[in-house]
Amino acid sequence: MKDKTLLLIAIVTLALALLPLGFESNVVLNFLAFAMIITLAAQGWNVLGGFGGQFSFGHAAFFGTGAYGMALLQVRFGVNAWLAMPIAIALGAAVGYAIGFLSFRARLRGSYFALVTLAFAEVFRISANVWSFTGGAAGVLVPLKLDPWNMQFADKRLGYWLALALVALVLLITHRLRESRFGAQLIAIRENEDAARALGADALAVKLKAIALSGGITAAAGSLYTQKFLYLDATLAYGPWISVEALLAPIIGGIGTIFGPLLGAFLLLGLGEVTKTFFANLLGGARPGADLVVFGVLLILCVAFAPRGVLGLLARLRGRGA
Amino acid sequence: MSPLLRIEGLTKRFGGLLAVDDACLQVEAGSITGLIGPNGAGKTTLFTMIAGFAEPTQGEVFYKGERITELPTHVRTMRGIARTFQIVQPFAGLTVRENIAVGAHLRHRARADALAKAEEVAVQVGLEPLLDRPAHALTVAGRKRLELARALATEPQLLLLDEVLAGLNPSEIRDMIPVVRGIRDSGVTILIVEHVMQAVMSLCDTVYVLAEGRMIAAGPPADVARNQRVIEAYLGQGAAARLRDGAAHA
């Protein structure tokens, strides 16, 4: 069974890697690369929310820290992009640990924890918007120097493959998580924190480890975002949009599963594109926000009819058929 | 020989309510010690203080001669004290096997070892046929066994059982008693909070009686059952005298 999951990870990764060989279209490549970034952010959310049951509404705090960390290390300190990325990831993990320390030690759970994370993300957004170091409201621009040495690729496929490699790595990490003591204790805490403590789980330590890991993964998504668009402002990096996508993708794809975030990100972004095109054709012009309406409807449907996401729904249908 | 667990002058106050008042108790290694008392006597409160889920207002808890009064729960579990919950607390979304494995992970880092240990414990408590069922699909009796199994999987030296027989029917109780005795015979000391008198009488070496937060009697079960204060605590003041009179009239 363990080998089956590993095999599936290998197959999915290979299939995704081969995808851009069939297309020459820039639109498709951009879509794929962006889907990888959202997947990564969602995988980060899934570690804490899906496996640990701690629902964050503020994963923008980690995404933005990764994104700004990546940009500012290069622009202000002249750090090489390949070195900046691990530092940005570590910064995201540190922010995760700090937010976790403040909220978990105060025993915040459920909606209280969700609201506090939302508040932290907003504090980061507003701070980044006024601080001159982060470029203030004007944002920060990473100079365009197309060179693999700068993690800027003339061939867009390379950027996509880099993001895919990170997604695959996180697939492996989540797989390992499910097979480890840390993972077992994290899931136990999601199911029943008191019972987990009675069985020897140090609830605070486990949750802190989870939020640091979660923050690091989502920060990796942020750093990729920076390298893809080479421009950031406070709303792009710390805005609620990414908090929402990071939690919607796993919920729709399959919360607490290994492949849920990946599936959810593709569904979400695919549906977003279709909606935008559909309304643009129908009404003869772009209707910004139409995709958000569809996301909202999808979320309601999902919570009502498929609380364990598309993967959970598939498993249930298969169980009924067998 | 010093007892495995000793509590001294343990007191818990919730605002104006004195839930446990100056309670003392000893659990000898290798014994099954019972803690009984009428509803609201403070048994569960006393129990949570021993397990580390609540801090006493006053008094001390000693385990193997060491003071553990302020140790957090998970550290106590690490040292060999495991508890069950009166209101069962299964990890509902997980299978029986996964539930028990969470406990087993305490002493087994590797997943395979923890799963093997889980299976071994399941056999011991008679959950083996249900290993792959989701925990939420178990009957009450099954859930009580699961509580027991998870606690046992942490490989405790002292097992704190909080009403593992409550809510079971007489035949389920008959099935469960040998399981508890088997655990003791495997070398685990047991402190059991229980309402079911039949079980207390047949299982325990020593019984403590708590009433209105105070320890009112202690000794072998047969002696305690005849103790006038104990009868009155359960049946009301003057009950012992009335029972005697009733017996005389008959």
Contacts between the chains, C-beta under 8 A, distances in Angstrom:
chain1	res1	chain2	res2	distance
A	179	B	111	4.7
A	180	B	111	6.7
A	181	B	105	4.3
A	181	B	108	7.9
A	181	B	109	5.3
A	181	B	111	7.6
A	181	B	114	7.2
A	184	B	98	7.5
A	184	B	101	6.2
A	184	B	102	5.3
A	184	B	105	5.1
A	184	B	111	7.5
A	184	B	114	7.1
A	185	B	102	6.7
A	185	B	105	6.6
A	187	B	91	7.3
A	187	B	94	6.9
A	187	B	98	7.9
A	187	B	102	7.9
A	188	B	91	5.5
A	188	B	94	7.8
A	188	B	102	4.4
A	191	B	90	7.9
A	191	B	91	3.6
A	191	B	92	6.2
A	191	B	93	5.7
A	191	B	94	6.3
A	192	B	89	4.9
A	192	B	90	7.3
A	192	B	91	5.6
A	192	B	92	7.7
A	194	B	53	7.3
A	194	B	85	7.5
A	194	B	89	6.2
A	195	B	85	6.8
A	195	B	89	3.9
A	195	B	90	7.5
A	195	B	91	6.7
A	195	B	150	7.5
A	196	B	91	7.8
A	196	B	102	6.7
A	197	B	53	7.8
A	197	B	73	4.7
A	197	B	74	5.7
A	198	B	51	6.9
A	198	B	53	7.7
A	198	B	73	6.2
A	198	B	77	6.7
A	198	B	82	7.2
A	198	B	83	5.3
A	198	B	84	8.0
A	198	B	85	7.2
A	198	B	89	7.9
A	198	B	151	7.4
A	199	B	77	6.5
A	199	B	82	7.6
A	199	B	102	5.3
A	199	B	103	4.4
A	199	B	106	6.5
A	199	B	150	5.9
A	199	B	151	7.5
A	199	B	153	7.7
A	199	B	154	5.9
A	200	B	74	5.0
A	200	B	77	3.7
A	200	B	78	5.7
A	200	B	103	7.4
A	200	B	105	8.0
A	200	B	106	3.8
A	200	B	154	5.6
A	201	B	74	6.0
A	201	B	102	7.4
A	202	B	72	7.6
A	202	B	74	4.7
A	203	B	74	7.5
